[in-house]
Amino acid sequence: MTNASSRLGARLSFLIMVLPACDPTSGMVAFPETCQDAKDDAVAAGDRPSDGSYTLYVDGDESLPWTAYCYEMTVAIQRNI
């Protein structure tokens, strides 16, 4: 391997580790970090999100799960302009 291709390979490996896992065709995050991610995943799957316990992942890392209680999952986010 040339020096340039070695550096490119290292950069690509880094990007793969940093980007959250997702299914590009569904718009779903494989390992949600926030309640909003969990809500978005439910909507993308055609489900109606509800308040309750969800498994979230620190920095999207599947080896770092934790349980969060997510509420107001059916409330649309409103922004004042």
Residue, then its C-alpha position, 0 to 999 in steps of 0.5 A: m500500500t502506498n503512503a497516500s492510500s494508507r492515510l486514506g484508509a485510516r481516515l475512512s476507518f475513523l469516519i466509519m467509527v464516528l458516524p452513527a449507524c443508520d439505515p440510509t433507506s429508512g432514515m432511522v438511527a440504529f442506536p438512538e442517542t436521544c428521545q428525539d432519535a427514538k421518536d423519529d425512528a418510531v415515526a420512520a417505522g410507521d409506528r406512533p411513538s408513546d411515552g415510556s422507557y427507551t433504550l438509548y446509546v451513549d454517542g450512538d455506541e451499541s456497547l453503551p446502552w442506557t434506559a431513559y424515560c421519554y415523555e411528550m413523545t406525541v407532542a409536535i415540537q413547536r418553535n417560535i419565530 
